[in-house]
Amino acid sequence: MIADKTRQAVSILWWMSSLLPGGCKGKARFVKDIFIFIYLHFHHRTHMKLIVVFFCLLVSCNASRPVGLGQVTGRWELTDFAPYPAALAEGIARPWLELKEDSSLTGFSGCNQLMGKFWVKGDQFQVVEPLNMTRKACPGYNEFLFIDALKKVVRFNFREKELRLMMENGLVMEFTRMPKQ
């Protein structure tokens, strides 16, 4: 009897997880495993807990849900990158990126123009090398911290007018959408 109820609960859970956006499916599998553990070890006989857990999961996923390429395209100005405070210093032109529908990117490192390609899949983001740049000298300014970090980005998320590019080591580059020119 418990096995039948567990199978029924898991099938409901899988159906509900199929409704989640791509970036939330990993959370759905995690919640499914927790639900099975609780159900088997504590013999809860109601599926109401499952519904409550999934409601909480959906709320948390919607807060940081990754979006499609169309919403990420545009011109973005760097607003926060703790290891690179020189890029945000007064009197220095801020680095920016322009992400285009054809997966090309252009930008400014704070010293030189840059051009290249990127790809987005789900919440994954990657700059495709080589990244071409102009060769202007900028004494006292190390633009390669920004460029190297950009090459290490592995995922992104989007909230309102903020684009967050994240590296595997946990560092985050935050950009704000710039007005159209």
NUDOKE-999782 format. One record per atom (N, C-alpha, C): residue in one letter; atom name; x, y, z. Coordinates in steps of 0.05 Angstrom, whole numbers. Layout:
<pts>
+--------+-------+--------+--------+--------+
: residu : atome :      u :      v :      w :
+--------+-------+--------+--------+--------+
:      A :    CA :      X :      Y :      Z :
...
+--------+-------+--------+--------+--------+
</pts>
This chain:
<pts>
+--------+-------+--------+--------+--------+
: residu : atome :      u :      v :      w :
+--------+-------+--------+--------+--------+
:      M :     N :     16 :    -24 :      0 :
:      M :    CA :      0 :      0 :      0 :
:      M :     C :     17 :     25 :      0 :
:      I :     N :     38 :     25 :     17 :
:      I :    CA :     56 :     48 :     18 :
:      I :     C :     70 :     52 :     -9 :
:      A :     N :     79 :     29 :    -21 :
:      A :    CA :     93 :     31 :    -47 :
:      A :     C :     75 :     42 :    -68 :
:      D :     N :     49 :     35 :    -69 :
:      D :    CA :     30 :     46 :    -89 :
:      D :     C :     26 :     76 :    -85 :
:      K :     N :     24 :     85 :    -60 :
:      K :    CA :     21 :    114 :    -55 :
:      K :     C :     46 :    129 :    -62 :
:      T :     N :     69 :    116 :    -57 :
:      T :    CA :     95 :    129 :    -64 :
:      T :     C :     97 :    132 :    -94 :
:      R :     N :     90 :    110 :   -108 :
:      R :    CA :     91 :    111 :   -138 :
:      R :     C :     72 :    133 :   -149 :
:      Q :     N :     49 :    135 :   -137 :
:      Q :    CA :     30 :    155 :   -146 :
:      Q :     C :     40 :    183 :   -140 :
:      A :     N :     52 :    187 :   -116 :
:      A :    CA :     63 :    213 :   -109 :
:      A :     C :     86 :    220 :   -128 :
:      V :     N :    103 :    201 :   -134 :
:      V :    CA :    126 :    206 :   -152 :
:      V :     C :    116 :    213 :   -180 :
:      S :     N :     95 :    199 :   -189 :
:      S :    CA :     85 :    205 :   -216 :
:      S :     C :     73 :    233 :   -217 :
:      I :     N :     60 :    242 :   -196 :
:      I :    CA :     49 :    269 :   -194 :
:      I :     C :     72 :    289 :   -194 :
:      L :     N :     93 :    282 :   -178 :
:      L :    CA :    116 :    300 :   -177 :
:      L :     C :    130 :    303 :   -204 :
:      W :     N :    133 :    281 :   -218 :
:      W :    CA :    146 :    282 :   -245 :
:      W :     C :    129 :    299 :   -264 :
:      W :     N :    102 :    296 :   -263 :
:      W :    CA :     85 :    312 :   -280 :
:      W :     C :     88 :    342 :   -273 :
:      M :     N :     88 :    348 :   -247 :
:      M :    CA :     91 :    376 :   -239 :
:      M :     C :    119 :    387 :   -247 :
:      S :     N :    140 :    370 :   -245 :
:      S :    CA :    166 :    380 :   -253 :
:      S :     C :    168 :    385 :   -282 :
:      S :     N :    152 :    372 :   -299 :
:      S :    CA :    153 :    377 :   -327 :
:      S :     C :    142 :    404 :   -334 :
:      L :     N :    128 :    416 :   -316 :
:      L :    CA :    117 :    443 :   -320 :
:      L :     C :    137 :    465 :   -313 :
:      L :     N :    158 :    458 :   -300 :
:      L :    CA :    178 :    478 :   -291 :
:      L :     C :    196 :    487 :   -314 :
:      P :     N :    206 :    512 :   -313 :
:      P :    CA :    225 :    520 :   -333 :
:      P :     C :    251 :    504 :   -330 :
:      G :     N :    267 :    504 :   -351 :
:      G :    CA :    291 :    487 :   -352 :
:      G :     C :    310 :    490 :   -329 :
:      G :     N :    316 :    514 :   -319 :
:      G :    CA :    334 :    518 :   -298 :
:      G :     C :    324 :    508 :   -271 :
:      C :     N :    298 :    501 :   -269 :
:      C :    CA :    287 :    492 :   -243 :
:      C :     C :    285 :    462 :   -242 :
:      K :     N :    290 :    448 :   -264 :
:      K :    CA :    286 :    419 :   -264 :
:      K :     C :    305 :    405 :   -244 :
:      G :     N :    329 :    415 :   -240 :
:      G :    CA :    347 :    403 :   -220 :
:      G :     C :    336 :    406 :   -192 :
:      K :     N :    323 :    429 :   -186 :
:      K :    CA :    311 :    432 :   -160 :
:      K :     C :    287 :    413 :   -157 :
:      A :     N :    273 :    408 :   -179 :
:      A :    CA :    250 :    390 :   -178 :
:      A :     C :    259 :    362 :   -171 :
:      R :     N :    281 :    352 :   -183 :
:      R :    CA :    292 :    326 :   -176 :
:      R :     C :    300 :    324 :   -147 :
:      F :     N :    313 :    346 :   -137 :
:      F :    CA :    321 :    347 :   -109 :
:      F :     C :    297 :    345 :    -90 :
:      V :     N :    276 :    360 :    -97 :
:      V :    CA :    252 :    360 :    -80 :
:      V :     C :    238 :    333 :    -82 :
:      K :     N :    238 :    320 :   -105 :
:      K :    CA :    227 :    293 :   -108 :
:      K :     C :    241 :    274 :    -89 :
:      D :     N :    268 :    275 :    -88 :
:      D :    CA :    283 :    257 :    -71 :
:      D :     C :    277 :    262 :    -42 :
:      I :     N :    275 :    287 :    -34 :
:      I :    CA :    268 :    294 :     -6 :
:      I :     C :    240 :    284 :      1 :
:      F :     N :    221 :    287 :    -18 :
:      F :    CA :    194 :    278 :    -13 :
:      F :     C :    193 :    248 :     -9 :
:      I :     N :    207 :    233 :    -26 :
:      I :    CA :    208 :    204 :    -23 :
:      I :     C :    220 :    196 :      4 :
:      F :     N :    241 :    209 :     12 :
:      F :    CA :    254 :    203 :     37 :
:      F :     C :    235 :    208 :     60 :
:      I :     N :    221 :    231 :     61 :
:      I :    CA :    202 :    237 :     82 :
:      I :     C :    179 :    217 :     82 :
:      Y :     N :    169 :    211 :     58 :
:      Y :    CA :    146 :    193 :     56 :
:      Y :     C :    153 :    165 :     66 :
:      L :     N :    176 :    155 :     58 :
:      L :    CA :    184 :    128 :     66 :
:      L :     C :    191 :    126 :     95 :
:      H :     N :    204 :    146 :    106 :
:      H :    CA :    213 :    145 :    133 :
:      H :     C :    193 :    154 :    154 :
:      F :     N :    175 :    171 :    146 :
:      F :    CA :    156 :    181 :    166 :
:      F :     C :    127 :    173 :    159 :
:      H :     N :    123 :    160 :    137 :
:      H :    CA :     97 :    149 :    128 :
:      H :     C :     74 :    170 :    128 :
:      H :     N :     80 :    194 :    118 :
:      H :    CA :     59 :    214 :    114 :
:      H :     C :     41 :    204 :     92 :
:      R :     N :     15 :    206 :     96 :
:      R :    CA :     -4 :    194 :     78 :
:      R :     C :    -19 :    214 :     61 :
:      T :     N :    -10 :    239 :     60 :
:      T :    CA :    -24 :    259 :     44 :
:      T :     C :     -6 :    271 :     23 :
:      H :     N :    -16 :    277 :      1 :
:      H :    CA :     -1 :    290 :    -20 :
:      H :     C :     -1 :    320 :    -17 :
:      M :     N :    -14 :    330 :      3 :
:      M :    CA :    -15 :    359 :      8 :
:      M :     C :     13 :    370 :     12 :
:      K :     N :     30 :    356 :     26 :
:      K :    CA :     57 :    365 :     31 :
:      K :     C :     72 :    367 :      4 :
:      L :     N :     67 :    349 :    -14 :
:      L :    CA :     79 :    351 :    -40 :
:      L :     C :     71 :    376 :    -54 :
:      I :     N :     46 :    383 :    -53 :
:      I :    CA :     37 :    408 :    -66 :
:      I :     C :     49 :    432 :    -53 :
:      V :     N :     51 :    433 :    -27 :
:      V :    CA :     64 :    455 :    -13 :
:      V :     C :     93 :    458 :    -21 :
:      V :     N :    107 :    435 :    -21 :
:      V :    CA :    136 :    436 :    -29 :
:      V :     C :    139 :    446 :    -57 :
:      F :     N :    122 :    437 :    -76 :
:      F :    CA :    124 :    447 :   -103 :
:      F :     C :    117 :    476 :   -106 :
:      F :     N :     98 :    485 :    -90 :
:      F :    CA :     91 :    514 :    -91 :
:      F :     C :    116 :    530 :    -82 :
:      C :     N :    129 :    522 :    -61 :
:      C :    CA :    153 :    536 :    -52 :
:      C :     C :    175 :    534 :    -73 :
:      L :     N :    178 :    512 :    -86 :
:      L :    CA :    197 :    509 :   -107 :
:      L :     C :    192 :    528 :   -131 :
:      L :     N :    167 :    529 :   -139 :
:      L :    CA :    160 :    547 :   -161 :
:      L :     C :    165 :    576 :   -154 :
:      V :     N :    159 :    584 :   -129 :
:      V :    CA :    164 :    612 :   -121 :
:      V :     C :    193 :    618 :   -122 :
:      S :     N :    210 :    599 :   -112 :
:      S :    CA :    239 :    604 :   -112 :
:      S :     C :    250 :    604 :   -140 :
:      C :     N :    240 :    587 :   -158 :
:      C :    CA :    250 :    586 :   -185 :
:      C :     C :    243 :    612 :   -200 :
:      N :     N :    219 :    622 :   -196 :
:      N :    CA :    211 :    646 :   -210 :
:      N :     C :    228 :    670 :   -202 :
:      A :     N :    239 :    670 :   -178 :
:      A :    CA :    255 :    693 :   -169 :
:      A :     C :    281 :    696 :   -186 :
:      S :     N :    292 :    674 :   -194 :
:      S :    CA :    318 :    676 :   -209 :
:      S :     C :    318 :    659 :   -234 :
:      R :     N :    294 :    656 :   -246 :
:      R :    CA :    291 :    639 :   -270 :
:      R :     C :    307 :    651 :   -293 :
:      P :     N :    324 :    634 :   -307 :
:      P :    CA :    338 :    643 :   -330 :
:      P :     C :    318 :    648 :   -353 :
:      V :     N :    326 :    666 :   -370 :
:      V :    CA :    308 :    674 :   -392 :
:      V :     C :    321 :    668 :   -419 :
:      G :     N :    306 :    671 :   -440 :
:      G :    CA :    316 :    666 :   -466 :
:      G :     C :    335 :    688 :   -477 :
:      L :     N :    347 :    681 :   -499 :
:      L :    CA :    367 :    699 :   -511 :
:      L :     C :    355 :    727 :   -517 :
:      G :     N :    330 :    728 :   -525 :
:      G :    CA :    317 :    754 :   -532 :
:      G :     C :    317 :    774 :   -510 :
:      Q :     N :    314 :    765 :   -485 :
:      Q :    CA :    313 :    784 :   -463 :
:      Q :     C :    341 :    791 :   -453 :
:      V :     N :    361 :    775 :   -460 :
:      V :    CA :    388 :    781 :   -451 :
:      V :     C :    402 :    799 :   -471 :
:      T :     N :    392 :    800 :   -495 :
:      T :    CA :    405 :    818 :   -515 :
:      T :     C :    401 :    847 :   -507 :
:      G :     N :    420 :    863 :   -514 :
:      G :    CA :    420 :    891 :   -508 :
:      G :     C :    447 :    900 :   -498 :
:      R :     N :    448 :    925 :   -490 :
:      R :    CA :    473 :    936 :   -481 :
:      R :     C :    474 :    937 :   -450 :
:      W :     N :    495 :    927 :   -438 :
:      W :    CA :    497 :    923 :   -409 :
:      W :     C :    522 :    936 :   -399 :
:      E :     N :    519 :    952 :   -378 :
:      E :    CA :    542 :    966 :   -365 :
:      E :     C :    550 :    951 :   -339 :
:      L :     N :    576 :    947 :   -336 :
:      L :    CA :    585 :    934 :   -311 :
:      L :     C :    580 :    952 :   -287 :
:      T :     N :    566 :    941 :   -267 :
:      T :    CA :    560 :    957 :   -243 :
:      T :     C :    572 :    946 :   -218 :
:      D :     N :    580 :    920 :   -218 :
:      D :    CA :    592 :    908 :   -194 :
:      D :     C :    609 :    884 :   -202 :
:      F :     N :    634 :    885 :   -193 :
:      F :    CA :    652 :    862 :   -196 :
:      F :     C :    674 :    866 :   -176 :
:      A :     N :    670 :    855 :   -152 :
:      A :    CA :    688 :    861 :   -129 :
:      A :     C :    718 :    857 :   -135 :
:      P :     N :    726 :    837 :   -149 :
:      P :    CA :    755 :    834 :   -153 :
:      P :     C :    767 :    855 :   -173 :
:      Y :     N :    750 :    871 :   -184 :
:      Y :    CA :    758 :    889 :   -205 :
:      Y :     C :    749 :    917 :   -200 :
:      P :     N :    755 :    929 :   -176 :
:      P :    CA :    745 :    955 :   -170 :
:      P :     C :    755 :    977 :   -188 :
:      A :     N :    778 :    974 :   -200 :
:      A :    CA :    789 :    995 :   -218 :
:      A :     C :    770 :   1000 :   -241 :
:      A :     N :    755 :    980 :   -250 :
:      A :    CA :    737 :    983 :   -272 :
:      A :     C :    714 :   1001 :   -265 :
:      L :     N :    709 :   1005 :   -239 :
:      L :    CA :    686 :   1021 :   -231 :
:      L :     C :    695 :   1047 :   -218 :
:      A :     N :    721 :   1054 :   -219 :
:      A :    CA :    732 :   1078 :   -207 :
:      A :     C :    722 :   1103 :   -221 :
:      E :     N :    720 :   1125 :   -205 :
:      E :    CA :    712 :   1151 :   -217 :
:      E :     C :    731 :   1159 :   -239 :
:      G :     N :    720 :   1170 :   -260 :
:      G :    CA :    737 :   1181 :   -281 :
:      G :     C :    745 :   1161 :   -302 :
:      I :     N :    739 :   1135 :   -298 :
:      I :    CA :    745 :   1115 :   -318 :
:      I :     C :    720 :   1105 :   -331 :
:      A :     N :    721 :   1104 :   -357 :
:      A :    CA :    697 :   1094 :   -372 :
:      A :     C :    692 :   1065 :   -364 :
:      R :     N :    667 :   1060 :   -357 :
:      R :    CA :    660 :   1033 :   -347 :
:      R :     C :    659 :   1013 :   -370 :
:      P :     N :    668 :    988 :   -365 :
:      P :    CA :    665 :    967 :   -384 :
:      P :     C :    635 :    962 :   -390 :
:      W :     N :    629 :    954 :   -415 :
:      W :    CA :    602 :    947 :   -422 :
:      W :     C :    603 :    925 :   -443 :
:      L :     N :    580 :    911 :   -446 :
:      L :    CA :    577 :    890 :   -466 :
:      L :     C :    551 :    896 :   -481 :
:      E :     N :    551 :    890 :   -507 :
:      E :    CA :    526 :    890 :   -522 :
:      E :     C :    523 :    862 :   -533 :
:      L :     N :    502 :    848 :   -524 :
:      L :    CA :    495 :    821 :   -533 :
:      L :     C :    474 :    822 :   -554 :
:      K :     N :    479 :    810 :   -577 :
:      K :    CA :    461 :    813 :   -600 :
:      K :     C :    447 :    786 :   -606 :
:      E :     N :    424 :    788 :   -620 :
:      E :    CA :    407 :    765 :   -627 :
:      E :     C :    423 :    744 :   -642 :
:      D :     N :    442 :    752 :   -658 :
:      D :    CA :    458 :    732 :   -674 :
:      D :     C :    480 :    720 :   -658 :
:      S :     N :    480 :    723 :   -632 :
:      S :    CA :    500 :    712 :   -613 :
:      S :     C :    527 :    725 :   -616 :
:      S :     N :    528 :    749 :   -628 :
:      S :    CA :    553 :    763 :   -628 :
:      S :     C :    553 :    783 :   -605 :
:      L :     N :    577 :    790 :   -596 :
:      L :    CA :    579 :    809 :   -575 :
:      L :     C :    600 :    830 :   -582 :
:      T :     N :    595 :    854 :   -574 :
:      T :    CA :    614 :    876 :   -576 :
:      T :     C :    616 :    888 :   -549 :
:      G :     N :    636 :    904 :   -544 :
:      G :    CA :    638 :    916 :   -518 :
:      G :     C :    662 :    933 :   -514 :
:      F :     N :    666 :    941 :   -490 :
:      F :    CA :    688 :    959 :   -482 :
:      F :     C :    699 :    949 :   -456 :
:      S :     N :    725 :    944 :   -455 :
:      S :    CA :    738 :    933 :   -431 :
:      S :     C :    745 :    954 :   -410 :
:      G :     N :    741 :    979 :   -416 :
:      G :    CA :    751 :   1001 :   -400 :
:      G :     C :    775 :   1014 :   -413 :
:      C :     N :    785 :   1000 :   -433 :
:      C :    CA :    808 :   1011 :   -448 :
:      C :     C :    805 :   1005 :   -478 :
:      N :     N :    799 :    981 :   -485 :
:      N :    CA :    797 :    972 :   -513 :
:      N :     C :    769 :    962 :   -520 :
:      Q :     N :    763 :    964 :   -546 :
:      Q :    CA :    738 :    952 :   -557 :
:      Q :     C :    742 :    922 :   -559 :
:      L :     N :    721 :    907 :   -556 :
:      L :    CA :    723 :    878 :   -559 :
:      L :     C :    700 :    868 :   -576 :
:      M :     N :    705 :    846 :   -590 :
:      M :    CA :    685 :    834 :   -608 :
:      M :     C :    688 :    804 :   -606 :
:      G :     N :    666 :    790 :   -608 :
:      G :    CA :    667 :    761 :   -607 :
:      G :     C :    639 :    749 :   -609 :
:      K :     N :    637 :    724 :   -600 :
:      K :    CA :    612 :    709 :   -600 :
:      K :     C :    607 :    698 :   -572 :
:      F :     N :    582 :    692 :   -567 :
:      F :    CA :    574 :    679 :   -542 :
:      F :     C :    552 :    659 :   -548 :
:      W :     N :    547 :    641 :   -529 :
:      W :    CA :    523 :    624 :   -532 :
:      W :     C :    509 :    622 :   -505 :
:      V :     N :    483 :    618 :   -507 :
:      V :    CA :    465 :    615 :   -484 :
:      V :     C :    449 :    589 :   -488 :
:      K :     N :    448 :    573 :   -467 :
:      K :    CA :    430 :    549 :   -467 :
:      K :     C :    420 :    546 :   -439 :
:      G :     N :    394 :    549 :   -436 :
:      G :    CA :    383 :    548 :   -409 :
:      G :     C :    394 :    571 :   -392 :
:      D :     N :    407 :    564 :   -370 :
:      D :    CA :    420 :    584 :   -354 :
:      D :     C :    450 :    585 :   -358 :
:      Q :     N :    460 :    570 :   -379 :
:      Q :    CA :    488 :    569 :   -385 :
:      Q :     C :    495 :    592 :   -404 :
:      F :     N :    519 :    603 :   -400 :
:      F :    CA :    528 :    626 :   -416 :
:      F :     C :    558 :    622 :   -420 :
:      Q :     N :    568 :    626 :   -444 :
:      Q :    CA :    596 :    624 :   -449 :
:      Q :     C :    605 :    643 :   -471 :
:      V :     N :    627 :    656 :   -467 :
:      V :    CA :    640 :    672 :   -488 :
:      V :     C :    656 :    652 :   -504 :
:      V :     N :    653 :    653 :   -530 :
:      V :    CA :    667 :    635 :   -548 :
:      V :     C :    694 :    649 :   -556 :
:      E :     N :    715 :    635 :   -551 :
:      E :    CA :    742 :    646 :   -559 :
:      E :     C :    747 :    640 :   -588 :
:      P :     N :    762 :    656 :   -602 :
:      P :    CA :    777 :    679 :   -592 :
:      P :     C :    760 :    704 :   -589 :
:      L :     N :    768 :    720 :   -570 :
:      L :    CA :    755 :    746 :   -566 :
:      L :     C :    774 :    767 :   -578 :
:      N :     N :    765 :    781 :   -599 :
:      N :    CA :    782 :    800 :   -613 :
:      N :     C :    781 :    827 :   -599 :
:      M :     N :    803 :    841 :   -598 :
:      M :    CA :    805 :    867 :   -584 :
:      M :     C :    822 :    886 :   -599 :
:      T :     N :    816 :    912 :   -596 :
:      T :    CA :    835 :    932 :   -606 :
:      T :     C :    859 :    932 :   -588 :
:      R :     N :    880 :    946 :   -596 :
:      R :    CA :    906 :    944 :   -581 :
:      R :     C :    915 :    970 :   -569 :
:      K :     N :    898 :    987 :   -560 :
:      K :    CA :    905 :   1012 :   -548 :
:      K :     C :    919 :   1007 :   -521 :
:      A :     N :    941 :   1022 :   -516 :
:      A :    CA :    955 :   1019 :   -490 :
:      A :     C :    941 :   1037 :   -469 :
:      C :     N :    938 :   1027 :   -445 :
:      C :    CA :    925 :   1041 :   -423 :
:      C :     C :    942 :   1038 :   -398 :
:      P :     N :    963 :   1054 :   -395 :
:      P :    CA :    981 :   1051 :   -372 :
:      P :     C :    966 :   1054 :   -346 :
:      G :     N :    972 :   1036 :   -327 :
:      G :    CA :    960 :   1036 :   -301 :
:      G :     C :    933 :   1024 :   -299 :
:      Y :     N :    923 :   1012 :   -321 :
:      Y :    CA :    897 :   1000 :   -321 :
:      Y :     C :    899 :    972 :   -331 :
:      N :     N :    890 :    952 :   -315 :
:      N :    CA :    892 :    924 :   -323 :
:      N :     C :    865 :    913 :   -332 :
:      E :     N :    860 :    916 :   -358 :
:      E :    CA :    834 :    907 :   -369 :
:      E :     C :    832 :    877 :   -370 :
:      F :     N :    855 :    863 :   -368 :
:      F :    CA :    854 :    834 :   -372 :
:      F :     C :    841 :    820 :   -348 :
:      L :     N :    838 :    833 :   -325 :
:      L :    CA :    822 :    821 :   -304 :
:      L :     C :    793 :    818 :   -312 :
:      F :     N :    783 :    838 :   -326 :
:      F :    CA :    755 :    838 :   -336 :
:      F :     C :    753 :    817 :   -358 :
:      I :     N :    772 :    817 :   -377 :
:      I :    CA :    771 :    799 :   -400 :
:      I :     C :    773 :    770 :   -391 :
:      D :     N :    792 :    764 :   -373 :
:      D :    CA :    796 :    737 :   -363 :
:      D :     C :    771 :    727 :   -348 :
:      A :     N :    759 :    745 :   -332 :
:      A :    CA :    734 :    737 :   -318 :
:      A :     C :    712 :    732 :   -338 :
:      L :     N :    709 :    748 :   -359 :
:      L :    CA :    689 :    744 :   -379 :
:      L :     C :    691 :    717 :   -392 :
:      K :     N :    716 :    709 :   -397 :
:      K :    CA :    721 :    683 :   -410 :
:      K :     C :    714 :    659 :   -391 :
:      K :     N :    713 :    664 :   -365 :
:      K :    CA :    707 :    643 :   -345 :
:      K :     C :    678 :    641 :   -338 :
:      V :     N :    661 :    658 :   -349 :
:      V :    CA :    633 :    657 :   -342 :
:      V :     C :    621 :    631 :   -352 :
:      V :     N :    604 :    618 :   -335 :
:      V :    CA :    592 :    593 :   -342 :
:      V :     C :    561 :    593 :   -341 :
:      R :     N :    550 :    613 :   -327 :
:      R :    CA :    521 :    614 :   -326 :
:      R :     C :    512 :    643 :   -320 :
:      F :     N :    486 :    648 :   -323 :
:      F :    CA :    475 :    674 :   -319 :
:      F :     C :    447 :    673 :   -307 :
:      N :     N :    439 :    695 :   -297 :
:      N :    CA :    410 :    699 :   -291 :
:      N :     C :    403 :    728 :   -296 :
:      F :     N :    378 :    733 :   -297 :
:      F :    CA :    368 :    759 :   -304 :
:      F :     C :    346 :    767 :   -285 :
:      R :     N :    348 :    790 :   -273 :
:      R :    CA :    327 :    800 :   -255 :
:      R :     C :    322 :    829 :   -262 :
:      E :     N :    298 :    835 :   -269 :
:      E :    CA :    289 :    862 :   -277 :
:      E :     C :    309 :    873 :   -298 :
:      K :     N :    325 :    893 :   -290 :
:      K :    CA :    344 :    906 :   -309 :
:      K :     C :    372 :    898 :   -302 :
:      E :     N :    376 :    875 :   -289 :
:      E :    CA :    403 :    867 :   -280 :
:      E :     C :    410 :    840 :   -292 :
:      L :     N :    433 :    839 :   -305 :
:      L :    CA :    444 :    814 :   -316 :
:      L :     C :    467 :    806 :   -298 :
:      R :     N :    466 :    781 :   -288 :
:      R :    CA :    488 :    771 :   -271 :
:      R :     C :    502 :    749 :   -286 :
:      L :     N :    528 :    752 :   -291 :
:      L :    CA :    544 :    731 :   -303 :
:      L :     C :    561 :    719 :   -281 :
:      M :     N :    559 :    692 :   -279 :
:      M :    CA :    572 :    678 :   -257 :
:      M :     C :    593 :    659 :   -266 :
:      M :     N :    615 :    657 :   -251 :
:      M :    CA :    636 :    639 :   -256 :
:      M :     C :    634 :    615 :   -238 :
:      E :     N :    648 :    593 :   -244 :
:      E :    CA :    646 :    569 :   -227 :
:      E :     C :    656 :    574 :   -199 :
:      N :     N :    675 :    592 :   -196 :
:      N :    CA :    686 :    597 :   -169 :
:      N :     C :    668 :    615 :   -152 :
:      G :     N :    645 :    622 :   -162 :
:      G :    CA :    625 :    637 :   -147 :
:      G :     C :    626 :    667 :   -152 :
:      L :     N :    647 :    677 :   -165 :
:      L :    CA :    648 :    706 :   -171 :
:      L :     C :    626 :    714 :   -190 :
:      V :     N :    616 :    738 :   -186 :
:      V :    CA :    593 :    747 :   -202 :
:      V :     C :    600 :    775 :   -214 :
:      M :     N :    594 :    778 :   -239 :
:      M :    CA :    596 :    804 :   -252 :
:      M :     C :    567 :    814 :   -256 :
:      E :     N :    561 :    837 :   -246 :
:      E :    CA :    534 :    848 :   -248 :
:      E :     C :    534 :    870 :   -268 :
:      F :     N :    514 :    870 :   -286 :
:      F :    CA :    511 :    890 :   -307 :
:      F :     C :    482 :    901 :   -305 :
:      T :     N :    479 :    927 :   -312 :
:      T :    CA :    453 :    939 :   -313 :
:      T :     C :    448 :    947 :   -343 :
:      R :     N :    423 :    943 :   -351 :
:      R :    CA :    416 :    949 :   -379 :
:      R :     C :    419 :    979 :   -384 :
:      M :     N :    432 :    985 :   -406 :
:      M :    CA :    436 :   1013 :   -414 :
:      M :     C :    414 :   1022 :   -432 :
:      P :     N :    406 :   1047 :   -432 :
:      P :    CA :    384 :   1056 :   -450 :
:      P :     C :    393 :   1052 :   -479 :
:      K :     N :    374 :   1047 :   -496 :
:      K :    CA :    379 :   1045 :   -525 :
:      K :     C :    389 :   1072 :   -536 :
:      Q :     N :    409 :   1070 :   -554 :
:      Q :    CA :    420 :   1095 :   -566 :
:      Q :     C :    407 :   1101 :   -592 :
+--------+-------+--------+--------+--------+
</pts>
